Amino acid sequence: MIRRKNIIFAELLAITLMKFRTEIDIKPWQEPLEYSDRILCLGSCFATNIAQRLSERKFSVTSSPTGILFNPASIALAMRLMVNGYRPKPEELVEVDQRFVDFRFHSSIGGATPTEATESITKALALGSEALASADITIITLGTAWVYRLSATNEVVANCHKQPASLFRRELLSVEECVAHLEEIVALSPKRILFTLSPVRHIGEGLEDNSLSKAILRVAIAEICRRYPTRTIYFPSFEILIDDLRDYRFYAEDMVHPSSQAVEYIMEQFCEVALSKSAQQTMAKVKAIMQAINHRPTNPHSEGYRAHCLRQLEAMAQIPQVDFTIERERIEEILKNFYTFAR
C-alpha cells in the first residue's frame, strides 16, 4: 500500500514538473532602455501594437509617421524620403473614393484635395525625419517579403489603395534584396535598430507563401544582425507567438492577428529583457498611477476622491523623468471642477 502511494506521488510530481510550453530563453540587452530614451516604431501593424503598449507605459514613442508599411523596400523608401526632406508632387497622387493618396504610403496619409494630400504627406515625412534624427532606438517590424510593383514605373508600392490588380505585378523579394533594403535602413538610422518579425499571418498570400515570406525575412534579419552586431538587435516576437504560445486562443477572432492578451504577453517578455532594472521599477509606478487615474470614482465630488487625485499628483512628481503632462492637466481640471462644485 505504501509502495503504491509512493508511485502515485512520484507520478504526480513528474506531471507537476512537466512543461507544457516551449519557453524561449531571451538574453537581457547589454544596453537596456531607459525612460529617457526616444523610440521610433516603423513597419507593420504589429509595430503599431508595440508603440501603443510602450506609449501606455509613458515611454517617448513616435509610431509609424507615414502609416503602416509591411515590406522592407517600402520601409527603407519611407526612411529615405524622411531624411531627404522630400515633398510629394500633385501628379504623383492617385484619387480613390474622392480622396487623394500616394502609392508609397498608407491610405491614412492623404487628403480630400491634391493640396491637402501633399501637405499631409509632407507633414508626416517631417514628423518622421525629426523622430528618426532624435531616436535612441528605431524599432523595425517586418511583415512580408511579398511586394506589389506598379507596372507603369516598376516601383514597389506600400499600398495598392484598392486599385485594379492589372496595374500591379506581384513579386517575392529575395533574401539578397531584403538584406540590401535592411542595409539602407541601418545606414539611415542614427543609433541602434531593433528588428522584429511580425507574428501576423498574411493568409491573403496563402499559408505556404506566408511561411516562405517569413522565412526569407528571418534569414535577412539574421544576416544584417551578423553584419552589424553592435548596432542591431533581434527580438523574437514571431517565435514567442508561434512556438511559446502556440494556440489559437492567443489569436484574435480573425485567426490572423495576435489577441490583445498575446500582444501583452509579448510586451512583458520585451520589457523584461529590454528595460533596465530602474526602468522596470519606474514602469511599475507608472502602471499604478495610470490604473489609479483611470479608476472611475463612486462619488467624484467626495473628499475621498479629492484626496485620491492629490495623491496621484504627488506620485507623478516623484518620477520627473516621465511625461505626465496630459494626465496632470486632466487631474487639475477635475480638482478645479471639484472646487467649483463645492462652492
Secondary structure per residue as TSV (DSSP state, phi and psi in degrees):
chain	resnum	aa	ss	phi	psi
A	1	M	-	360.0	-46.7
A	2	I	H	-63.1	-40.6
A	3	R	H	-62.3	-41.7
A	4	R	H	-64.6	-40.3
A	5	K	H	-61.9	-39.2
A	6	N	H	-64.8	-38.4
A	7	I	H	-65.6	-45.5
A	8	I	H	-61.3	-42.3
A	9	F	H	-62.5	-41.5
A	10	A	H	-64.2	-38.7
A	11	E	H	-67.0	-41.9
A	12	L	H	-64.7	-38.6
A	13	L	H	-64.5	-40.9
A	14	A	H	-62.7	-41.3
A	15	I	H	-64.7	-40.3
A	16	T	H	-62.2	-37.4
A	17	L	H	-82.0	-12.1
A	18	M	-	-67.8	146.5
A	19	K	-	-106.7	130.0
A	20	F	-	-106.8	17.4
A	21	R	S	-136.9	153.0
A	22	T	-	-98.6	88.2
A	23	E	-	-74.5	143.0
A	24	I	-	-100.9	128.6
A	25	D	-	-87.5	104.9
A	26	I	-	-106.1	123.5
A	27	K	-	-75.3	137.9
A	28	P	-	-61.5	147.0
A	29	W	-	-68.8	142.7
A	30	Q	S	-72.4	-30.3
A	31	E	S	-119.9	80.6
A	32	P	-	-68.2	161.3
A	33	L	B	-78.5	147.8
A	34	E	-	-117.1	166.7
A	35	Y	T	-67.2	-19.0
A	36	S	T	-79.6	-12.7
A	37	D	-	-73.5	144.1
A	38	R	E	-102.6	135.5
A	39	I	E	-122.3	136.9
A	40	L	E	-120.1	127.5
A	41	C	E	-110.5	128.5
A	42	L	E	-133.9	148.2
A	43	G	E	127.9	-143.2
A	44	S	S	-73.3	-178.6
A	45	C	H	-62.5	-23.8
A	46	F	H	-69.2	-29.8
A	47	A	H	-61.9	-37.1
A	48	T	H	-64.8	-39.4
A	49	N	H	-61.7	-43.9
A	50	I	H	-62.4	-47.3
A	51	A	H	-60.7	-40.8
A	52	Q	H	-62.7	-45.2
A	53	R	H	-65.5	-40.2
A	54	L	H	-66.3	-39.2
A	55	S	H	-65.0	-39.5
A	56	E	H	-61.7	-28.2
A	57	R	T	-88.8	8.1
A	58	K	T	68.6	31.0
A	59	F	-	-80.5	158.9
A	60	S	E	-84.1	101.6
A	61	V	E	-128.3	136.7
A	62	T	E	-112.3	125.7
A	63	S	E	-110.3	118.4
A	64	S	-	36.4	69.2
A	65	P	T	-56.2	-34.8
A	66	T	T	-100.4	18.1
A	67	G	-	88.7	177.9
A	68	I	-	-65.9	133.1
A	69	L	-	-131.1	127.2
A	70	F	-	-94.7	-36.3
A	71	N	S	-108.2	155.8
A	72	P	H	-64.1	-29.6
A	73	A	H	-65.0	-44.0
A	74	S	H	-70.0	-35.5
A	75	I	H	-66.2	-45.3
A	76	A	H	-62.0	-42.0
A	77	L	H	-63.4	-44.9
A	78	A	H	-59.9	-42.8
A	79	M	H	-65.1	-39.1
A	80	R	H	-62.6	-43.6
A	81	L	H	-67.1	-34.8
A	82	M	H	-60.8	-49.3
A	83	V	H	-66.6	-36.8
A	84	N	H	-80.8	-4.9
A	85	G	T	65.0	39.7
A	86	Y	-	-68.8	142.6
A	87	R	-	-123.0	119.0
A	88	P	-	-66.2	154.7
A	89	K	-	-101.6	145.2
A	90	P	G	-56.0	-33.6
A	91	E	G	-71.5	-12.2
A	92	E	G	-86.1	-5.6
A	93	L	E	-88.2	159.5
A	94	V	E	-129.5	140.3
A	95	E	E	-92.4	125.3
A	96	V	E	-132.7	117.1
A	97	D	T	51.5	49.7
A	98	Q	T	60.9	31.2
A	99	R	E	-139.4	138.4
A	100	F	E	-100.0	128.1
A	101	V	E	-136.4	173.6
A	102	D	E	-122.7	135.3
A	103	F	T	-62.0	-19.4
A	104	R	T	-86.1	-5.0
A	105	F	S	-134.1	165.9
A	106	H	-	-66.1	155.7
A	107	S	T	-65.9	-16.9
A	108	S	T	-71.6	-16.0
A	109	I	S	-101.6	103.4
A	110	G	E	179.5	-162.9
A	111	G	E	-167.2	171.6
A	112	A	S	-74.8	-20.6
A	113	T	S	-131.1	160.6
A	114	P	H	-56.2	-40.1
A	115	T	H	-64.1	-44.7
A	116	E	H	-63.9	-41.0
A	117	A	H	-65.5	-43.1
A	118	T	H	-60.1	-43.6
A	119	E	H	-66.0	-39.6
A	120	S	H	-62.3	-45.4
A	121	I	H	-67.5	-42.3
A	122	T	H	-60.8	-43.0
A	123	K	H	-64.3	-41.2
A	124	A	H	-63.6	-42.7
A	125	L	H	-66.8	-37.7
A	126	A	H	-65.7	-41.6
A	127	L	H	-61.9	-43.5
A	128	G	H	-64.4	-39.6
A	129	S	H	-61.8	-44.8
A	130	E	H	-64.9	-43.6
A	131	A	H	-66.3	-39.8
A	132	L	H	-66.1	-42.5
A	133	A	H	-65.7	-32.5
A	134	S	H	-99.0	-4.1
A	135	A	-	-68.6	130.6
A	136	D	S	-80.7	-24.7
A	137	I	E	-151.1	138.4
A	138	T	E	-110.8	123.7
A	139	I	E	-99.0	118.4
A	140	I	E	-111.2	119.3
A	141	T	E	-111.4	115.2
A	142	L	E	-91.8	136.0
A	143	G	-	-106.6	-40.8
A	144	T	-	-155.4	152.8
A	145	A	S	-98.3	-4.3
A	146	W	E	-79.6	133.7
A	147	V	E	-132.3	162.9
A	148	Y	E	-118.8	127.6
A	149	R	E	-101.8	136.9
A	150	L	E	-73.2	115.7
A	151	S	T	-56.2	-35.8
A	152	A	T	-67.3	-30.5
A	153	T	T	-121.3	-12.6
A	154	N	T	68.5	13.6
A	155	E	E	-86.1	142.7
A	156	V	E	-72.4	132.1
A	157	V	E	-100.8	149.8
A	158	A	S	-83.9	-27.9
A	159	N	-	-153.6	133.9
A	160	C	-	-81.1	-10.7
A	161	H	T	51.1	36.0
A	162	K	T	59.0	29.7
A	163	Q	-	-83.6	162.0
A	164	P	-	-55.8	138.3
A	165	A	G	-60.3	-25.6
A	166	S	G	-64.2	-16.1
A	167	L	G	-80.8	-12.7
A	168	F	E	-124.2	162.6
A	169	R	E	-126.3	121.7
A	170	R	E	-81.0	139.1
A	171	E	E	-152.0	145.7
A	172	L	E	-102.2	120.1
A	173	L	-	-66.8	143.1
A	174	S	-	-81.0	168.2
A	175	V	H	-58.6	-43.6
A	176	E	H	-62.4	-41.1
A	177	E	H	-65.8	-41.5
A	178	C	H	-63.5	-41.9
A	179	V	H	-61.1	-41.3
A	180	A	H	-61.2	-41.8
A	181	H	H	-68.0	-38.2
A	182	L	H	-68.2	-33.2
A	183	E	H	-58.3	-44.2
A	184	E	H	-65.7	-39.9
A	185	I	H	-60.5	-42.6
A	186	V	H	-64.2	-42.7
A	187	A	H	-64.3	-32.8
A	188	L	H	-85.7	-12.1
A	189	S	-	-91.7	125.4
A	190	P	S	-69.2	-29.7
A	191	K	S	-130.8	-130.1
A	192	R	E	-80.5	152.6
A	193	I	E	-126.9	129.7
A	194	L	E	-105.5	122.9
A	195	F	E	-101.7	135.6
A	196	T	E	-131.9	155.4
A	197	L	E	-108.3	122.2
A	198	S	-	-62.1	132.0
A	199	P	-	-80.4	-1.8
A	200	V	-	-67.8	130.0
A	201	R	-	-87.5	123.6
A	202	H	-	-89.8	79.9
A	203	I	G	-72.5	-16.1
A	204	G	G	-63.4	-23.3
A	205	E	G	-83.9	-11.2
A	206	G	-	90.1	143.4
A	207	L	H	-63.4	-35.8
A	208	E	H	-66.4	-46.3
A	209	D	H	-67.9	-32.5
A	210	N	H	-63.7	-44.0
A	211	S	H	-63.8	-41.7
A	212	L	H	-62.9	-43.9
A	213	S	H	-60.3	-47.8
A	214	K	H	-62.6	-38.6
A	215	A	H	-63.8	-42.7
A	216	I	H	-61.3	-45.7
A	217	L	H	-63.5	-41.1
A	218	R	H	-65.2	-40.1
A	219	V	H	-65.7	-42.0
A	220	A	H	-62.9	-41.9
A	221	I	H	-63.7	-42.2
A	222	A	H	-60.1	-40.4
A	223	E	H	-67.7	-42.6
A	224	I	H	-69.0	-33.9
A	225	C	H	-69.7	-31.4
A	226	R	H	-68.1	-37.9
A	227	R	H	-74.6	-31.7
A	228	Y	-	-128.0	66.2
A	229	P	T	-65.5	-24.7
A	230	T	T	-90.4	-13.7
A	231	R	T	-113.0	-14.5
A	232	T	E	-120.6	149.1
A	233	I	E	-135.9	148.3
A	234	Y	E	-117.8	132.2
A	235	F	E	-115.6	128.0
A	236	P	-	-81.7	59.1
A	237	S	H	-57.8	-44.9
A	238	F	H	-60.7	-48.1
A	239	E	H	-67.6	-34.0
A	240	I	I	-62.1	-44.2
A	241	L	I	-74.6	-43.5
A	242	I	I	-74.3	-38.8
A	243	D	I	-106.5	-37.0
A	244	D	I	-81.8	-58.1
A	245	L	I	-74.7	-51.7
A	246	R	-	42.6	55.0
A	247	D	S	-160.9	138.2
A	248	Y	G	-65.6	-16.3
A	249	R	G	-69.5	-12.2
A	250	F	G	-96.7	14.1
A	251	Y	B	-110.4	156.6
A	252	A	-	-71.8	179.3
A	253	E	T	-61.1	-27.0
A	254	D	T	-77.4	-4.1
A	255	M	S	60.2	20.8
A	256	V	S	-120.6	-50.4
A	257	H	S	-89.1	148.7
A	258	P	B	-66.6	147.6
A	259	S	-	-70.4	166.6
A	260	S	H	-59.7	-37.2
A	261	Q	H	-64.2	-40.4
A	262	A	H	-67.0	-42.9
A	263	V	H	-62.7	-40.2
A	264	E	H	-65.7	-37.8
A	265	Y	H	-64.1	-44.1
A	266	I	H	-61.5	-40.3
A	267	M	H	-66.4	-35.5
A	268	E	H	-62.4	-42.6
A	269	Q	H	-63.3	-41.3
A	270	F	H	-62.1	-49.9
A	271	C	H	-62.5	-33.7
A	272	E	H	-65.8	-36.5
A	273	V	H	-100.0	-23.0
A	274	A	H	-96.6	-20.5
A	275	L	B	-100.7	146.5
A	276	S	-	-68.8	164.9
A	277	K	H	-61.3	-39.9
A	278	S	H	-67.0	-37.4
A	279	A	H	-66.2	-37.7
A	280	Q	H	-65.4	-39.4
A	281	Q	H	-66.5	-40.8
A	282	T	H	-63.7	-40.9
A	283	M	H	-61.2	-38.5
A	284	A	H	-63.1	-39.8
A	285	K	H	-66.8	-40.9
A	286	V	H	-61.7	-44.4
A	287	K	H	-59.5	-42.6
A	288	A	H	-64.2	-41.2
A	289	I	H	-65.7	-45.3
A	290	M	H	-64.4	-38.9
A	291	Q	H	-64.6	-40.4
A	292	A	H	-66.7	-39.9
A	293	I	H	-67.1	-40.2
A	294	N	H	-81.4	-4.6
A	295	H	S	-71.1	129.0
A	296	R	-	-83.6	121.5
A	297	P	-	-75.3	150.4
A	298	T	S	-67.6	-42.1
A	299	N	-	-133.1	98.8
A	300	P	T	-67.3	-6.1
A	301	H	T	-110.1	12.6
A	302	S	S	-86.1	158.2
A	303	E	H	-64.7	-32.1
A	304	G	H	-63.0	-41.0
A	305	Y	H	-71.2	-35.7
A	306	R	H	-60.8	-44.6
A	307	A	H	-63.4	-38.1
A	308	H	H	-60.2	-45.3
A	309	C	H	-63.9	-41.5
A	310	L	H	-64.5	-35.8
A	311	R	H	-64.2	-37.4
A	312	Q	H	-69.1	-37.7
A	313	L	H	-62.9	-40.4
A	314	E	H	-66.4	-40.7
A	315	A	H	-64.4	-38.8
A	316	M	H	-63.2	-39.4
A	317	A	H	-64.4	-22.6
A	318	Q	T	-76.2	-15.3
A	319	I	-	-128.4	74.7
A	320	P	T	-65.4	-17.5
A	321	Q	T	-73.6	-9.0
A	322	V	S	-105.0	134.3
A	323	D	-	-84.5	104.0
A	324	F	-	-106.7	26.1
A	325	T	H	-53.9	-50.0
A	326	I	H	-63.3	-45.6
A	327	E	H	-67.4	-38.1
A	328	R	H	-65.3	-43.1
A	329	E	H	-63.7	-37.1
A	330	R	H	-62.8	-45.2
A	331	I	H	-68.5	-40.5
A	332	E	H	-62.8	-34.9
A	333	E	H	-67.3	-39.3
A	334	I	H	-62.4	-44.1
A	335	L	H	-65.8	-38.8
A	336	K	H	-62.5	-44.0
A	337	N	H	-65.8	-33.2
A	338	F	H	-62.8	-46.7
A	339	Y	H	-66.9	-35.7
A	340	T	H	-63.6	-43.2
A	341	F	H	-65.1	-40.5
A	342	A	H	-63.9	-36.2
A	343	R	-	-73.0	360.0
